[in-house]
Amino acid sequence: MERALYGPAGFFVRERPAAHFRTSVHASPLFAGAVATLLVRVDAALGHPEELAFTDMGAGGGELCAGVLAALPAGVADRVRAFAVERSARPPGLDPRVAWGGAPPAGVRGLLFANEWLDNVPLAVAETDEAGVARYVLVRPADGAERLGAPVGGADARWLARWWPLPGEAGARAEIGRPREAAWAAATGSLSAGLAVAVDYAHTRAARPFAGTLTGYRDGQQVLPVPDGRCDLTAHVALDALPGTTRSQRTALTTLGLSAPRPPLTLATTDPTAYLRALSTTGEAAELTAPSGLGAFTWLTTPVGGACEGLLDA
């Protein structure tokens, strides 16, 4: 999975996510505006530092960084240093204020935001055999054919016991989330003070999916998760195993002031252009918060240093 996604010919080294799937960032500039509002709250909680960092983990084409910078009030934007963390090359035409690199800057104060990043952190998959023993799933990169390998043991077995206990029924699967815990610890550790936010499709210990969630995506279509570098490989995240507080995207965006009520019909007569513009904004807000769509994403907030506790409380 590591090689297929991030190796020399890996999917995310060669491809931009926007060419294959649509995230909240691509759905509407309202999303970047809400993140900018959160950054303003972080700024205030930190006492308006001379330099305020915004770090976008898994930045894709840098769209979120550019959108946040555009949405910030001048008094904050002038102090912000934006960092796009991505393994692919810097895209042409990106706002020159955005620094580009393969790792987050260390020791900064501000907001670290990881939108659909953790779901692409490589991990191992376990499956129970006919005897009810959890074994590693091995895969042939050429065609995705699978077979069961050695029994899961050590730290991986302890993680399963605590966070994703498998039933004895054959075919039950789990994605072992230890690498994501390590990745999140490293990401949050880059902050000396501030707030780290991870946004992803997630599940909890009380309702883990029986067959797991590992899948592939290419050209906007779900495909078999063949680790050959030609498709995205993704699995939902056990965010409850990570430190912090979780809430739905719908709740988070509403708390950040995202609201776009349907414009009055009278506006269609007095100012048709303004009416259509407002109607479009209403549709975008509805898509970002739809309980059965993007609104079902989970936001994990992990404060660093104590000053940014409760910034997403209603």
C-alpha positions as CSV (number, residue, x, y, z in Angstrom):
1,M,0.0,0.0,0.0
2,E,2.9,2.4,0.8
3,R,4.6,1.6,-2.5
4,A,1.4,1.8,-4.5
5,L,0.4,5.2,-3.1
6,Y,3.7,6.9,-2.4
7,G,6.5,5.0,-4.1
8,P,8.3,6.4,-7.2
9,A,5.4,5.5,-9.4
10,G,2.8,5.7,-6.7
11,F,-0.7,7.0,-7.3
12,F,-0.4,10.1,-5.2
13,V,3.0,10.9,-6.6
14,R,1.7,10.9,-10.2
15,E,-1.9,12.1,-9.7
16,R,-3.9,15.0,-8.2
17,P,-6.8,13.8,-6.1
18,A,-9.2,16.2,-7.8
19,A,-8.8,14.2,-11.0
20,H,-10.3,11.1,-9.4
21,F,-12.6,12.1,-6.6
22,R,-14.4,15.1,-5.2
23,T,-13.8,16.2,-1.6
24,S,-15.4,19.0,0.5
25,V,-12.6,21.3,-0.6
26,H,-13.6,20.8,-4.3
27,A,-17.4,21.0,-3.6
28,S,-17.5,24.6,-2.5
29,P,-15.3,27.6,-1.4
30,L,-17.6,27.7,1.6
31,F,-15.6,24.8,3.1
32,A,-12.3,26.8,2.9
33,G,-14.2,29.8,4.4
34,A,-15.3,27.7,7.4
35,V,-11.7,26.5,7.9
36,A,-10.6,30.1,7.7
37,T,-13.1,31.0,10.4
38,L,-11.6,28.2,12.6
39,L,-8.1,29.6,12.0
40,V,-9.3,33.0,13.1
41,R,-10.6,31.3,16.3
42,V,-7.2,29.6,16.8
43,D,-5.5,32.9,16.3
44,A,-7.5,34.6,19.0
45,A,-7.0,31.6,21.4
46,L,-3.3,31.8,20.9
47,G,-3.2,35.6,21.6
48,H,-2.7,36.7,18.0
49,P,0.9,35.5,17.6
50,E,3.3,37.4,15.3
51,E,3.4,34.3,13.0
52,L,0.4,32.0,12.6
53,A,0.7,28.7,10.8
54,F,-1.9,26.9,8.7
55,T,-0.7,23.4,7.7
56,D,-2.7,21.4,5.2
57,M,-1.8,17.7,5.5
58,G,-2.3,15.8,2.2
59,A,-2.8,19.0,0.3
60,G,-3.6,17.6,-3.1
61,G,-3.2,20.6,-5.5
62,G,-3.1,23.1,-2.7
63,E,-6.7,24.2,-3.1
64,L,-7.5,24.4,0.6
65,C,-4.5,26.5,1.4
66,A,-5.3,28.9,-1.4
67,G,-9.0,29.1,-0.4
68,V,-8.2,29.7,3.3
69,L,-5.8,32.5,2.4
70,A,-8.4,34.1,0.2
71,A,-11.1,33.9,2.9
72,L,-9.1,35.3,5.8
73,P,-9.5,38.9,7.0
74,A,-6.5,41.1,6.1
75,G,-5.3,41.5,9.7
76,V,-4.9,37.7,10.1
77,A,-3.8,36.8,6.5
78,D,-0.8,39.2,6.9
79,R,0.5,37.0,9.7
80,V,-0.3,33.6,8.3
81,R,2.3,31.2,6.9
82,A,0.6,28.5,4.9
83,F,2.2,25.1,4.4
84,A,0.9,22.5,1.9
85,V,2.2,19.0,2.9
86,E,2.2,16.7,-0.1
87,R,4.5,14.1,-1.7
88,S,3.8,15.1,-5.3
89,A,5.4,18.1,-7.0
90,R,4.2,21.6,-6.5
91,P,1.5,22.5,-8.9
92,P,2.1,25.4,-11.3
93,G,0.2,28.6,-10.5
94,L,-0.3,28.0,-6.8
95,D,-0.4,31.1,-4.6
96,P,3.3,31.9,-3.9
97,R,2.5,32.5,-0.2
98,V,1.9,28.7,0.1
99,A,5.1,26.8,1.1
100,W,5.2,23.3,-0.4
101,G,6.9,20.3,1.2
102,G,6.8,16.6,2.2
103,A,6.5,17.1,5.9
104,P,4.8,19.6,8.3
105,P,6.9,22.4,9.7
106,A,8.1,21.7,13.2
107,G,7.4,23.9,16.3
108,V,4.8,26.2,14.8
109,R,1.7,27.7,16.4
110,G,-1.6,27.6,14.6
111,L,-4.0,25.1,12.9
112,L,-3.1,21.8,11.3
113,F,-5.9,20.5,9.0
114,A,-6.0,17.0,7.5
115,N,-8.9,16.6,5.2
116,E,-9.2,13.0,3.9
117,W,-5.5,12.3,4.7
118,L,-5.6,9.6,7.4
119,D,-7.7,7.3,5.2
120,N,-4.7,7.1,2.9
121,V,-2.1,6.3,5.6
122,P,-1.1,2.7,4.7
123,L,-2.0,-0.1,7.1
124,A,-2.3,-3.8,7.4
125,V,-5.6,-5.8,7.0
126,A,-6.6,-8.8,9.2
127,E,-9.2,-11.5,8.5
128,T,-10.4,-14.4,10.6
129,D,-9.9,-17.8,9.1
130,E,-12.2,-20.9,9.4
131,A,-10.8,-21.5,12.9
132,G,-11.6,-18.0,14.1
133,V,-7.9,-17.0,14.1
134,A,-7.1,-13.4,12.9
135,R,-4.5,-13.5,10.2
136,Y,-2.8,-10.9,8.0
137,V,-4.3,-10.5,4.5
138,L,-1.5,-10.8,1.9
139,V,-2.1,-9.4,-1.6
140,R,-0.6,-9.9,-5.0
141,P,0.2,-6.4,-6.5
142,A,-0.3,-7.6,-10.1
143,D,-4.0,-8.3,-9.8
144,G,-5.1,-7.8,-6.2
145,A,-5.5,-11.5,-5.5
146,E,-5.5,-12.2,-1.7
147,R,-4.6,-15.0,0.6
148,L,-4.3,-15.3,4.4
149,G,-0.8,-15.2,6.0
150,A,0.5,-15.5,9.5
151,P,-1.6,-15.0,12.6
152,V,-1.8,-11.4,13.8
153,G,0.4,-11.0,16.9
154,G,2.2,-8.5,19.1
155,A,1.2,-4.8,19.1
156,D,-1.2,-5.4,16.2
157,A,-3.1,-8.1,18.1
158,R,-3.3,-5.8,21.2
159,W,-4.6,-3.0,19.0
160,L,-7.3,-5.3,17.6
161,A,-8.3,-6.5,21.0
162,R,-8.7,-2.9,22.3
163,W,-10.2,-1.1,19.2
164,W,-11.5,-3.7,16.7
165,P,-12.1,-7.1,18.3
166,L,-13.0,-9.5,15.5
167,P,-15.7,-12.1,15.9
168,G,-14.8,-15.7,15.5
169,E,-16.8,-16.0,12.3
170,A,-14.7,-16.6,9.2
171,G,-14.3,-13.7,6.8
172,A,-14.5,-10.9,9.4
173,R,-12.0,-8.2,8.5
174,A,-10.3,-5.3,10.3
175,E,-7.9,-2.6,9.2
176,I,-5.2,-2.3,11.9
177,G,-5.0,1.4,12.7
178,R,-1.7,1.6,14.5
179,P,0.1,3.4,11.6
180,R,-2.6,6.1,11.7
181,E,-2.1,6.6,15.4
182,A,1.6,7.1,14.7
183,A,0.9,9.4,11.8
184,W,-1.5,11.6,13.8
185,A,0.9,11.7,16.7
186,A,3.7,13.0,14.4
187,A,1.3,15.5,12.7
188,T,0.0,16.9,16.0
189,G,3.6,16.9,17.4
190,S,4.6,19.4,14.7
191,L,2.6,22.0,16.6
192,S,4.0,23.7,19.7
193,A,0.5,25.1,20.3
194,G,-2.8,25.2,18.5
195,L,-5.3,22.8,17.1
196,A,-5.1,19.8,14.9
197,V,-8.2,18.6,12.9
198,A,-8.6,15.4,11.0
199,V,-11.7,15.0,8.7
200,D,-12.5,11.6,7.4
201,Y,-15.1,8.9,6.9
202,A,-14.9,7.1,10.2
203,H,-16.5,4.3,12.4
204,T,-16.5,3.6,16.1
205,R,-15.7,0.5,18.2
206,A,-19.4,-0.1,18.7
207,A,-20.2,-0.4,15.0
208,R,-17.1,-1.5,13.1
209,P,-18.0,-2.9,9.6
210,F,-17.9,-6.7,9.4
211,A,-15.9,-6.8,6.2
212,G,-13.8,-3.7,6.7
213,T,-13.7,-0.7,4.4
214,L,-10.6,-1.1,2.2
215,T,-11.4,-0.1,-1.4
216,G,-10.0,1.6,-4.4
217,Y,-11.0,4.7,-6.5
218,R,-10.0,5.7,-10.0
219,D,-11.6,8.3,-12.3
220,G,-14.4,8.9,-9.9
221,Q,-15.4,5.2,-9.8
222,Q,-15.0,2.6,-7.0
223,V,-12.7,-0.2,-8.1
224,L,-10.9,-3.2,-6.6
225,P,-8.1,-2.1,-4.2
226,V,-5.3,-3.4,-6.4
227,P,-1.9,-2.0,-5.1
228,D,-0.4,-1.5,-8.5
229,G,-0.1,2.3,-8.3
230,R,-3.1,2.9,-10.7
231,C,-5.8,3.7,-8.2
232,D,-6.4,5.3,-4.8
233,L,-6.3,2.9,-1.9
234,T,-8.4,4.0,1.0
235,A,-10.0,2.7,4.2
236,H,-12.2,4.5,6.7
237,V,-10.5,5.6,10.0
238,A,-11.1,4.4,13.5
239,L,-11.0,8.0,14.8
240,D,-12.1,7.0,18.2
241,A,-8.7,5.4,18.7
242,L,-7.1,8.8,18.4
243,P,-6.9,11.5,21.1
244,G,-9.4,14.3,20.8
245,T,-13.1,15.0,20.3
246,T,-15.2,13.9,17.4
247,R,-18.3,15.4,15.8
248,S,-20.0,15.3,12.4
249,Q,-19.0,17.6,9.7
250,R,-22.6,18.9,9.7
251,T,-22.2,19.9,13.4
252,A,-18.7,21.4,12.9
253,L,-19.6,23.5,9.9
254,T,-22.8,24.8,11.6
255,T,-20.8,25.7,14.6
256,L,-18.4,27.6,12.3
257,G,-21.3,29.7,11.0
258,L,-22.0,27.9,7.7
259,S,-25.6,28.8,6.9
260,A,-27.1,29.6,3.6
261,P,-30.9,29.7,3.8
262,R,-32.9,29.7,0.6
263,P,-33.1,33.3,-0.7
264,P,-36.6,34.9,-0.8
265,L,-38.5,34.5,-4.1
266,T,-39.0,38.2,-4.3
267,L,-35.2,38.6,-5.0
268,A,-35.7,36.6,-8.2
269,T,-37.8,39.5,-9.5
270,T,-35.8,42.5,-8.1
271,D,-32.3,41.1,-8.7
272,P,-32.3,37.8,-10.7
273,T,-28.5,37.5,-10.7
274,A,-28.2,37.9,-7.0
275,Y,-31.0,35.4,-6.5
276,L,-29.2,32.8,-8.7
277,R,-25.9,33.4,-6.8
278,A,-27.6,33.0,-3.5
279,L,-29.4,29.9,-4.6
280,S,-26.1,28.4,-5.7
281,T,-24.6,29.1,-2.3
282,T,-27.6,27.5,-0.6
283,G,-27.0,24.3,-2.7
284,E,-23.3,24.2,-1.9
285,A,-24.0,24.6,1.9
286,A,-26.6,21.8,1.7
287,E,-24.1,19.5,0.0
288,L,-21.4,20.1,2.6
289,T,-23.8,19.4,5.5
290,A,-26.0,16.7,4.0
291,P,-26.3,13.9,6.7
292,S,-26.1,11.2,4.0
293,G,-23.3,12.8,2.1
294,L,-20.4,15.1,2.9
295,G,-22.0,16.1,6.2
296,A,-21.5,12.5,7.4
297,F,-17.7,13.0,7.6
298,T,-16.3,13.0,11.1
299,W,-14.1,15.8,12.4
300,L,-11.6,14.9,15.1
301,T,-10.2,17.9,17.0
302,T,-7.0,17.5,19.0
303,P,-5.9,20.6,20.9
304,V,-2.2,21.1,21.5
305,G,-1.1,23.2,24.5
306,G,-4.5,23.8,26.1
307,A,-5.3,27.2,24.7
308,C,-7.5,25.8,21.9
309,E,-9.9,23.6,23.9
310,G,-13.5,24.0,22.9
311,L,-13.1,26.0,19.8
312,L,-15.8,23.9,18.0
313,D,-18.2,23.8,20.9
314,A,-21.6,25.1,20.1
